[in-house]
Structure formats: structure tokens, C-alpha cells
């Protein structure tokens, strides 16, 4: 698995013509949209401490 997350579409305009951005030095993981001429970055924040818990299993709750 790659360390770089690849977006499927631009979060601003929805276009799929994206290219990795190499314009500035500190922009690791940045992407450029050719349609709206914007740059953006994806960032993984981390895992939730408890994760998702669903309480719709049915039956009586204890």
C-alpha cells in the first residue's frame, strides 16, 4: 500500500482531472485540479478510540 492517498475527485468542483502537486516544498500529499485550478491536500487524522458501534442489533437492551 502506498503512503500517498489518491483522491478520486476534486472536493471543490467534483472533476476527476487531478495531478500530484510538486509546486512548493512543504506540500507533500498535495493535489492540483486542472478544472478549477485549485490545490488541496488529503490528511489522515487517525483512528477513533472506540470505533463505530451500532446498537441496532434488535432484541431487548440490557
Secondary structure, 3 states (H helix, E strand, C coil): CCCCCCCCCCCCCCCCCEEECCCCCCCCCEEEECCCCCEEECCCCCCCCCCCCCCCCCCCCC
